[in-house]
């Protein structure tokens, strides 16, 4: 079996899905923050997502069942990645740097009210979680309504913060991993669970006992 290349696989085969009016849970991590063994398993699991048939099969007699399988596989991949990041036994933890964390928090808040509604975020030592809803773009005559691009928002955030962070660290090269995890929140109940997950991430990682104690967390809805 031909070995899958991690970078080309993720870039070419996992396009972001952005429905109009969507709210998104986003995770991106530092470059080099996962060991090769985890990356190899991630690629194998991503291959299973890619190879799922586009039409119902005997195992999946209806589209909703097939969608459920895809979501389950995606959750497995995310859970493994998250656990490895929390252990922090491999790779950089540059987000522990107060100046870098401050720069990132300011960048997240700067775009609030301009290109998105920012609901929550948590800056961890080697990765970042955020929940936001892109704003609609101005509708030009003869064009269809659309939101600010998820890809463009993430590219702007990651490019700017990477440049600033590398300057603070006096280094060059990739700061963020090129791939981001994104999930479109389906309903209000999932939104509430996602907000709670983001805020409690430092607690889950054993960094603090209460989410309010973590300096680098934010929630629009404090109640």
DRENLUM-226406 format. One record per residue (C-alpha): residue number from 1; chain; x, y, z. Coordinates in nm, 2 decimals, m for minus. Layout:
  num  cadena      px      py      pz
  NUM       A       X       Y       Z
...
END
This chain:
  num  cadena      px      py      pz
    1       A    0.00    0.00    0.00
    2       A    0.14    0.34   m0.10
    3       A    0.23    0.55    0.21
    4       A    0.01    0.86    0.24
    5       A    0.18    1.19    0.27
    6       A    0.04    1.39    0.56
    7       A    0.06    1.74    0.42
    8       A   m0.07    1.67    0.07
    9       A   m0.34    1.44    0.21
   10       A   m0.49    1.70    0.44
   11       A   m0.45    1.99    0.20
   12       A   m0.61    1.82   m0.10
   13       A   m0.87    1.59    0.05
   14       A   m1.03    1.77    0.35
   15       A   m1.20    2.09    0.22
   16       A   m1.38    2.30    0.48
   17       A   m1.76    2.30    0.47
   18       A   m1.92    2.64    0.54
   19       A   m2.30    2.67    0.53
   20       A   m2.43    3.03    0.53
   21       A   m2.51    3.15    0.88
   22       A   m2.31    2.87    1.04
   23       A   m2.13    2.88    1.38
   24       A   m1.80    2.69    1.40
   25       A   m1.59    2.52    1.65
   26       A   m1.22    2.56    1.54
   27       A   m0.90    2.41    1.67
   28       A   m0.56    2.48    1.54
   29       A   m0.22    2.37    1.69
   30       A    0.14    2.45    1.68
   31       A    0.36    2.30    1.40
   32       A    0.54    1.99    1.53
   33       A    0.31    1.95    1.83
   34       A    0.21    1.59    1.75
   35       A    0.44    1.29    1.73
   36       A    0.47    1.10    1.40
   37       A    0.29    0.80    1.54
   38       A   m0.02    1.01    1.60
   39       A    0.00    1.18    1.27
   40       A    0.02    0.84    1.09
   41       A   m0.30    0.72    1.27
   42       A   m0.46    1.06    1.18
   43       A   m0.39    1.00    0.82
   44       A   m0.52    0.65    0.83
   45       A   m0.84    0.77    1.00
   46       A   m0.87    1.05    0.75
   47       A   m0.84    0.80    0.47
   48       A   m1.14    0.61    0.61
   49       A   m1.34    0.94    0.59
   50       A   m1.23    1.00    0.24
   51       A   m1.31    0.64    0.13
   52       A   m1.66    0.65    0.26
   53       A   m1.89    0.60   m0.04
   54       A   m2.08    0.91   m0.17
   55       A   m2.40    0.71   m0.20
   56       A   m2.57    0.48    0.05
   57       A   m2.44    0.12    0.06
   58       A   m2.57   m0.20    0.22
   59       A   m2.41   m0.09    0.55
   60       A   m2.55    0.26    0.51
   61       A   m2.90    0.24    0.36
   62       A   m2.98    0.60    0.42
   63       A   m2.77    0.92    0.41
   64       A   m2.83    1.01    0.77
   65       A   m2.66    0.68    0.88
   66       A   m2.37    0.75    0.66
   67       A   m2.33    1.10    0.79
   68       A   m2.34    0.96    1.15
   69       A   m2.05    0.73    1.06
   70       A   m1.85    1.02    0.92
   71       A   m1.91    1.22    1.23
   72       A   m1.81    0.93    1.45
   73       A   m1.48    0.89    1.27
   74       A   m1.41    1.26    1.28
   75       A   m1.47    1.27    1.65
   76       A   m1.23    0.98    1.70
   77       A   m0.96    1.16    1.51
   78       A   m1.02    1.48    1.71
   79       A   m1.02    1.30    2.05
   80       A   m0.69    1.13    1.98
   81       A   m0.53    1.46    1.87
   82       A   m0.67    1.64    2.17
   83       A   m0.54    1.38    2.42
   84       A   m0.19    1.39    2.26
   85       A   m0.19    1.77    2.28
   86       A   m0.29    1.77    2.65
   87       A   m0.01    1.54    2.74
   88       A    0.24    1.80    2.60
   89       A    0.53    1.55    2.61
   90       A    0.62    1.62    2.25
   91       A    0.68    1.94    2.05
   92       A    0.67    2.31    2.13
   93       A    0.46    2.49    2.39
   94       A    0.52    2.85    2.27
   95       A    0.17    2.96    2.37
   96       A    0.29    2.95    2.73
   97       A    0.48    3.26    2.65
   98       A    0.27    3.55    2.79
   99       A    0.36    3.79    2.51
  100       A    0.26    3.54    2.25
  101       A   m0.07    3.44    2.43
  102       A   m0.15    3.81    2.46
  103       A   m0.09    3.87    2.09
  104       A   m0.32    3.58    2.00
  105       A   m0.59    3.69    2.24
  106       A   m0.58    4.05    2.10
  107       A   m0.60    3.92    1.75
  108       A   m0.90    3.70    1.82
  109       A   m1.08    4.00    1.99
  110       A   m0.97    4.24    1.71
  111       A   m1.19    4.05    1.46
  112       A   m1.49    4.04    1.69
  113       A   m1.76    4.26    1.54
  114       A   m1.58    4.30    1.21
  115       A   m1.58    3.95    1.04
  116       A   m1.73    3.73    1.31
  117       A   m1.92    3.71    1.64
  118       A   m1.68    3.56    1.88
  119       A   m1.85    3.33    2.13
  120       A   m1.56    3.17    2.32
  121       A   m1.19    3.08    2.30
  122       A   m0.92    2.91    2.51
  123       A   m0.55    2.94    2.44
  124       A   m0.37    2.63    2.55
  125       A    0.01    2.58    2.56
  126       A    0.03    2.42    2.22
  127       A   m0.32    2.47    2.06
  128       A   m0.62    2.70    2.05
  129       A   m0.99    2.64    2.06
  130       A   m1.25    2.90    1.95
  131       A   m1.62    2.92    1.86
  132       A   m1.74    3.19    1.63
  133       A   m2.00    3.28    1.36
  134       A   m1.88    3.46    1.05
  135       A   m2.07    3.77    0.96
  136       A   m2.25    3.81    0.62
  137       A   m2.05    3.99    0.36
  138       A   m2.20    4.30    0.19
  139       A   m2.42    4.18   m0.10
  140       A   m2.32    4.33   m0.43
  141       A   m2.58    4.37   m0.71
  142       A   m2.61    4.04   m0.90
  143       A   m2.44    3.83   m0.64
  144       A   m2.57    3.57   m0.39
  145       A   m2.56    3.63   m0.01
  146       A   m2.25    3.48    0.15
  147       A   m2.06    3.50    0.48
  148       A   m1.70    3.60    0.54
  149       A   m1.49    3.30    0.43
  150       A   m1.39    3.06    0.71
  151       A   m1.07    2.98    0.52
  152       A   m0.99    3.35    0.49
  153       A   m1.05    3.42    0.85
  154       A   m0.83    3.14    0.97
  155       A   m0.56    3.23    0.72
  156       A   m0.56    3.59    0.84
  157       A   m0.55    3.49    1.21
  158       A   m0.27    3.23    1.16
  159       A   m0.06    3.44    0.93
  160       A   m0.06    3.75    1.15
  161       A   m0.01    3.57    1.48
  162       A    0.26    3.34    1.33
  163       A    0.46    3.65    1.21
  164       A    0.43    3.82    1.55
  165       A    0.51    3.51    1.75
  166       A    0.81    3.42    1.54
  167       A    0.94    3.77    1.59
  168       A    0.91    3.74    1.97
  169       A    1.08    3.40    1.96
  170       A    1.35    3.52    1.72
  171       A    1.29    3.23    1.49
  172       A    1.17    3.15    1.14
  173       A    0.97    2.87    0.99
  174       A    0.62    2.73    1.04
  175       A    0.45    2.84    1.37
  176       A    0.10    2.69    1.33
  177       A    0.03    2.36    1.17
  178       A   m0.12    2.41    0.82
  179       A   m0.43    2.22    0.89
  180       A   m0.71    2.33    1.13
  181       A   m0.99    2.12    1.27
  182       A   m1.33    2.28    1.20
  183       A   m1.68    2.16    1.29
  184       A   m2.01    2.33    1.21
  185       A   m2.23    2.34    1.52
  186       A   m2.57    2.19    1.44
  187       A   m2.80    2.33    1.70
  188       A   m2.83    2.53    2.02
  189       A   m2.77    2.23    2.24
  190       A   m2.45    2.14    2.07
  191       A   m2.35    2.50    2.08
  192       A   m2.38    2.50    2.46
  193       A   m2.18    2.18    2.49
  194       A   m1.91    2.31    2.27
  195       A   m1.88    2.64    2.47
  196       A   m1.85    2.43    2.79
  197       A   m1.59    2.21    2.62
  198       A   m1.38    2.51    2.52
  199       A   m1.39    2.68    2.86
  200       A   m1.32    2.36    3.05
  201       A   m1.03    2.25    2.82
  202       A   m0.76    2.39    3.07
  203       A   m0.93    2.19    3.35
  204       A   m0.94    1.88    3.14
  205       A   m0.57    1.92    3.06
  206       A   m0.49    1.96    3.44
  207       A   m0.37    2.32    3.41
  208       A   m0.62    2.46    3.65
  209       A   m0.90    2.34    3.88
  210       A   m1.16    2.59    3.76
  211       A   m1.20    2.74    3.42
  212       A   m1.23    3.09    3.56
  213       A   m0.87    3.05    3.68
  214       A   m0.73    3.02    3.33
  215       A   m0.61    3.36    3.21
  216       A   m0.64    3.28    2.84
  217       A   m1.01    3.19    2.82
  218       A   m1.30    3.40    2.70
  219       A   m1.67    3.36    2.68
  220       A   m1.92    3.62    2.55
  221       A   m2.19    3.46    2.76
  222       A   m2.04    3.45    3.11
  223       A   m2.36    3.30    3.27
END
